[in-house]
Amino acid sequence: MRALLTREMRIVGYRNRGRQVLPQMLALAVVSLLATLVVAQVDPAEVGRLLDETRGNLEQAKDLGAKKYLPTGYEEIETGLTEAEELLAAGKGTQESLLQVAQDLQVKSQRLLVQASFVKDMRGQKHSWEIALRRFDQAIMEIALTTGLTMPPNLSGPAAAEALLDSLGSWKLQRQLYADSLKVANRHFERNFRVMAAEQDSTVTALQVEISSLRRHLWDTELRAGMAEAERSAAQSDLEWRRERELAIQEITADFGPDEGEVLLTPEGNVIIRVFGFSFAVGSVELQTGQDELVGKLADAVAMFPTARLRIEGHTDDTGGRDVNMRLSRRRAETVANLLGQRLDLPPENLEIVGHGPDRPLATNSTAEGRARNRRIDVIILPGGP
């Protein structure tokens, strides 16, 4: 009957107090698994702690009757514990191997403690052997139901366990055969699919080559026609654009007096309105009075290019420090940009403001006339308008 109890504990847990054994055993299994992940560097104190815990578990199991009712397990743990304690005391064996032994003994002692508690509980009940047998048979039936197996109703105890093991083996074999057949079918499907995919890829590739050839022919034809039309249209547009821009420059030039400003056309098509007539007090960024007419002329000139982008550059002579002149030139350019923006309702993204200070003189700074010419605002109209 002792063998019957041992086999029952190995297969399934018990109900009521007996059912507590299964979670405890599962916890022991997890501890055993985690024990294999211990880092190689071992603290001898940890080995001693495990052995002490094992000794304590063994004493508790002994008090529960393990030495009498579970002698094989008890003696195995006691012998192993004694040997491990002697090796630790003598400093023999590697720390890694001692740690593994200590962990194994700890798990076994915990298991023995659970077994002893169960045996004591069973011994304290009336008809304990009959109850144990019923629990054993019930556990066998529950396992069979869980896996979809049918157990002969006339079997009990070890005979039922053997029948369950045989049925589980057959069930596992059937599942393995089924899995193998699925693998074979899957390989066959994959092979056929690859063949079909290769054939379709070949057909698609041939069609793509044919389509590409037709497209190239169509593109060549359209390209030649388009290039001819584009060249004609571009030449005409460029001619008209230049003619319109030259007329606009002539009109703007006529509006500005020699002392007010000049108009230039760069090879890139930029129109530069170079204004000398703006008058700022020394060190000031505000226009002096009487500048409205010149601001109006500049606004009218810019309005002739409604879609253009503007870059407004401020320039100074070399009087004073360069850093001061750099800030002064930019702020004066901002003043002019604000006036143009207010008059023409220009979007901010179409205005670029730059201060060059004294870095881009047009004339010498050694004469009053040269300095006056260098103190200017350049409004550069970038391509984008007529």
C-alpha positions in Angstrom: 0.0 0.0 0.0 3.0 2.3 0.6 3.9 1.8 -3.1 0.3 2.7 -4.0 0.5 6.0 -2.1 3.8 6.9 -3.7 2.5 6.3 -7.2 -0.7 8.3 -6.4 1.4 11.3 -5.4 3.5 11.1 -8.6 0.4 11.2 -10.9 -2.0 13.7 -9.5 -2.8 15.9 -6.5 -5.5 15.4 -3.9 -8.8 17.1 -3.0 -9.3 19.0 0.3 -6.0 19.0 2.1 -4.6 16.5 -0.3 -5.1 18.9 -3.2 -2.6 21.3 -1.6 0.2 18.9 -2.5 0.0 19.6 -6.3 0.7 23.3 -6.1 3.5 22.7 -3.6 5.1 20.1 -5.9 4.7 22.5 -8.9 6.5 25.2 -6.9 9.3 22.8 -6.1 9.6 22.0 -9.8 9.9 25.7 -10.6 12.6 26.1 -7.9 14.5 23.2 -9.4 14.3 24.8 -12.8 15.5 28.2 -11.6 18.3 26.5 -9.7 19.9 25.6 -13.1 20.2 29.3 -14.0 22.4 30.2 -11.0 25.5 32.3 -12.0 28.8 30.4 -12.0 30.3 32.5 -9.1 29.0 30.8 -5.9 28.9 32.2 -2.4 29.9 29.4 0.1 27.4 31.0 2.5 24.6 30.3 0.1 25.6 26.6 0.0 25.5 26.6 3.8 22.2 28.3 4.0 20.7 25.7 1.6 22.1 22.8 3.6 20.8 24.3 6.9 17.3 24.7 5.3 17.5 21.1 4.1 18.4 19.9 7.7 15.5 21.8 9.1 13.1 20.3 6.5 14.4 16.8 7.3 13.8 17.3 11.1 10.3 18.5 10.4 9.6 15.5 8.2 11.0 13.2 10.8 8.6 14.7 13.4 5.8 13.9 11.0 6.9 10.3 10.7 8.9 10.3 7.5 11.7 8.2 9.0 9.2 5.4 9.7 6.7 5.7 6.9 9.0 7.1 4.1 12.3 5.5 5.0 13.8 5.3 1.5 13.4 9.0 0.7 14.4 10.0 4.3 17.6 8.0 4.3 18.6 9.2 0.8 18.3 12.8 1.9 20.0 12.3 5.2 23.0 10.5 3.6 23.4 13.1 0.9 23.1 15.9 3.4 25.8 14.4 5.7 28.2 14.0 2.8 27.5 17.6 1.5 28.1 19.0 5.0 31.4 17.1 5.3 32.6 18.3 1.9 31.7 21.9 2.7 33.5 21.7 6.0 36.6 20.2 4.5 36.6 22.6 1.6 36.5 19.8 -0.9 34.7 19.8 -4.3 34.0 22.8 -6.5 31.6 25.4 -5.2 29.4 25.0 -8.3 29.0 21.2 -7.7 28.3 21.8 -4.0 25.7 24.4 -4.9 23.9 22.0 -7.2 24.0 19.2 -4.6 22.6 21.6 -2.0 19.8 22.8 -4.3 18.9 19.2 -5.1 18.8 18.2 -1.5 16.7 21.3 -0.6 14.1 20.4 -3.2 14.0 16.7 -2.2 13.7 17.7 1.5 10.8 20.0 0.7 9.1 17.2 -1.3 9.7 14.8 1.6 8.1 17.3 4.0 5.0 17.5 1.8 4.8 13.7 1.5 5.2 13.2 5.2 2.5 15.8 5.9 0.2 13.9 3.5 0.9 10.5 5.0 0.3 11.8 8.5 -3.0 13.3 7.4 -4.1 10.0 5.8 -3.1 8.1 8.9 -5.2 10.3 11.0 -8.4 9.6 9.0 -10.7 6.6 9.3 -10.5 4.2 6.4 -7.4 6.1 5.2 -6.4 3.4 2.7 -9.9 3.2 1.2 -10.0 7.1 0.9 -6.5 7.1 -0.7 -7.6 4.5 -3.2 -10.7 6.4 -4.1 -8.8 9.6 -4.6 -6.3 7.7 -6.7 -9.0 6.3 -8.9 -10.7 9.7 -9.1 -7.5 11.3 -10.2 -7.0 8.7 -12.9 -10.5 9.3 -14.2 -10.0 13.1 -14.3 -6.8 12.8 -16.2 -8.5 10.5 -18.7 -11.5 12.9 -19.1 -9.1 15.8 -19.6 -7.4 14.1 -22.5 -10.6 12.7 -24.0 -9.8 9.1 -23.1 -12.3 6.5 -21.8 -11.1 4.2 -19.0 -12.5 0.7 -18.3 -14.9 1.1 -15.3 -13.8 -2.2 -13.9 -10.1 -1.1 -13.2 -8.8 0.4 -10.1 -5.5 1.3 -8.5 -2.2 0.4 -10.3 -4.2 -1.5 -13.0 -6.1 1.7 -13.8 -2.8 3.7 -13.8 -1.2 1.2 -16.2 -4.2 1.4 -18.5 -4.1 5.2 -18.4 -0.4 5.2 -19.3 -1.0 2.8 -22.2 -3.9 4.9 -23.4 -1.8 8.1 -23.1 1.0 6.5 -25.1 -1.4 5.5 -27.8 -3.0 8.9 -27.8 0.4 10.6 -28.1 1.4 8.3 -30.9 -1.8 9.1 -32.8 -1.2 12.8 -32.3 2.4 12.4 -33.5 1.2 10.5 -36.6 -1.4 13.2 -37.3 1.3 15.9 -36.9 3.7 14.1 -39.2 1.0 13.7 -41.8 0.2 17.4 -41.6 3.9 18.2 -42.0 4.1 15.9 -45.1 0.9 17.6 -46.6 2.3 21.0 -45.8 5.6 20.2 -47.6 3.7 18.9 -50.6 1.6 22.1 -50.6 4.6 24.3 -50.3 6.3 22.5 -53.2 3.3 22.8 -55.4 2.8 26.4 -54.4 6.5 27.2 -55.2 6.0 25.6 -58.7 2.9 27.6 -59.4 4.4 30.8 -58.1 7.5 30.3 -60.3 5.3 29.7 -63.3 3.2 32.8 -62.5 6.3 34.8 -61.9 7.7 33.8 -65.3 4.5 34.8 -67.0 4.3 38.1 -65.1 8.0 38.8 -66.0 7.3 38.2 -69.7 4.3 40.5 -69.6 6.2 43.1 -67.7 9.0 43.0 -70.3 6.5 43.4 -73.1 4.7 46.2 -71.3 8.0 48.0 -70.7 9.0 47.7 -74.3 5.6 49.2 -75.4 5.9 52.0 -72.8 9.4 52.8 -73.9 8.2 53.1 -77.5 5.3 55.3 -76.4 7.5 57.4 -74.2 10.0 57.9 -77.0 7.3 59.1 -79.3 5.7 61.3 -76.7 9.1 62.6 -75.6 10.1 63.6 -79.1 6.8 65.4 -79.7 6.9 66.9 -76.2 10.5 68.1 -76.6 9.7 69.8 -79.8 6.6 71.5 -78.4 8.4 72.4 -75.1 11.3 73.9 -77.0 9.0 76.0 -79.1 6.9 77.0 -76.1 9.9 77.7 -74.0 11.5 79.8 -76.6 8.3 81.7 -77.0 7.8 82.0 -73.3 11.3 83.1 -72.6 11.1 85.7 -75.3 7.8 87.0 -74.0 9.1 86.9 -70.4 12.2 88.9 -71.3 10.3 91.4 -73.3 7.8 92.0 -70.4 10.6 92.2 -67.9 12.6 94.7 -69.9 9.5 96.8 -70.4 8.8 96.7 -66.7 12.4 97.7 -65.9 12.2 100.6 -68.3 9.1 101.8 -66.7 10.6 101.4 -63.2 13.8 103.2 -64.2 11.8 106.1 -65.5 10.1 106.5 -62.1 13.3 106.8 -60.1 15.5 109.9 -60.2 19.3 109.6 -60.3 19.6 110.3 -56.6 16.8 108.0 -55.7 17.8 104.7 -57.1 18.7 102.6 -60.1 17.3 99.3 -61.6 19.5 96.4 -62.7 18.7 93.1 -64.4 21.1 90.2 -63.6 21.9 87.3 -66.0 19.8 85.0 -63.8 16.7 87.2 -64.4 16.7 88.9 -61.0 15.6 92.5 -60.9 17.6 94.7 -58.4 16.1 98.0 -57.3 18.9 99.8 -55.6 17.5 102.7 -53.5 19.9 105.4 -52.4 17.3 108.0 -51.5 16.1 106.6 -48.2 17.2 108.8 -45.4 17.8 107.5 -41.9 19.1 109.5 -39.0 22.6 108.4 -37.7 22.2 105.1 -35.9 18.5 105.1 -36.4 16.3 102.5 -38.1 13.3 104.8 -38.7 12.9 106.7 -42.0 13.0 110.4 -41.7 9.9 112.4 -42.7 9.3 113.1 -46.3 10.0 109.6 -47.5 6.4 108.5 -48.4 6.8 109.3 -52.1 9.9 107.2 -52.5 8.3 104.4 -50.6 5.3 104.6 -52.9 7.6 104.4 -56.0 9.3 101.4 -54.6 5.9 99.8 -53.8 4.6 100.5 -57.3 7.7 98.9 -58.8 7.4 95.8 -56.6 3.7 95.5 -57.4 4.6 95.0 -61.1 5.8 91.5 -60.0 2.9 90.2 -57.9 4.0 86.6 -57.7 7.7 87.3 -57.1 9.7 86.6 -54.0 11.6 89.5 -52.5 15.0 89.7 -50.8 15.5 93.0 -49.1 19.1 93.8 -48.2 20.3 96.6 -46.0 23.8 98.2 -46.5 25.8 100.7 -44.6 29.1 102.5 -45.0 32.1 101.6 -42.8 31.6 104.3 -40.2 31.4 102.8 -36.8 31.9 99.2 -35.7 31.1 96.3 -38.1 28.8 94.5 -35.6 26.8 97.6 -35.0 26.5 98.2 -38.8 25.4 94.6 -39.4 22.5 95.0 -36.9 21.7 98.4 -38.2 21.6 97.3 -41.8 19.2 94.4 -41.1 16.9 96.5 -39.0 16.7 99.2 -41.7 15.9 96.5 -44.2 13.2 95.3 -41.8 11.7 98.8 -41.7 11.5 98.9 -45.5 10.1 95.4 -45.7 7.4 96.3 -43.2 6.4 99.3 -45.2 6.2 97.3 -48.4 4.2 94.5 -46.7 1.7 97.0 -45.3 1.2 98.7 -48.6 1.0 95.6 -50.8 -0.3 93.0 -48.3 2.7 90.8 -49.0 2.8 87.3 -47.3 5.7 87.0 -44.9 7.0 83.9 -46.6 7.6 85.9 -49.8 10.0 88.3 -47.9 13.6 87.6 -47.0 15.5 90.2 -45.0 19.3 90.4 -44.9 21.7 92.8 -43.4 25.2 93.0 -45.0 26.5 96.1 -43.1 29.6 97.5 -44.7 30.6 94.2 -46.4 29.3 95.0 -49.9 30.2 98.6 -50.8 29.5 100.1 -54.3 32.0 102.9 -53.9 34.9 104.1 -51.7 34.1 105.0 -48.2 36.8 107.7 -48.2 34.4 110.3 -49.7 31.0 111.6 -48.6 29.6 110.7 -52.0 30.9 107.2 -51.8 29.6 106.6 -48.3 26.1 108.0 -49.3 26.1 105.5 -52.2 27.0 102.6 -49.9 24.2 103.5 -47.5 21.4 101.9 -49.4 18.5 99.4 -49.5 18.5 96.8 -52.3 15.2 95.2 -53.2 15.9 92.0 -55.2 13.0 90.7 -57.1 13.6 86.9 -57.7 12.1 85.0 -60.6 8.5 84.1 -60.2 6.7 87.2 -61.6 6.5 88.8 -65.1 
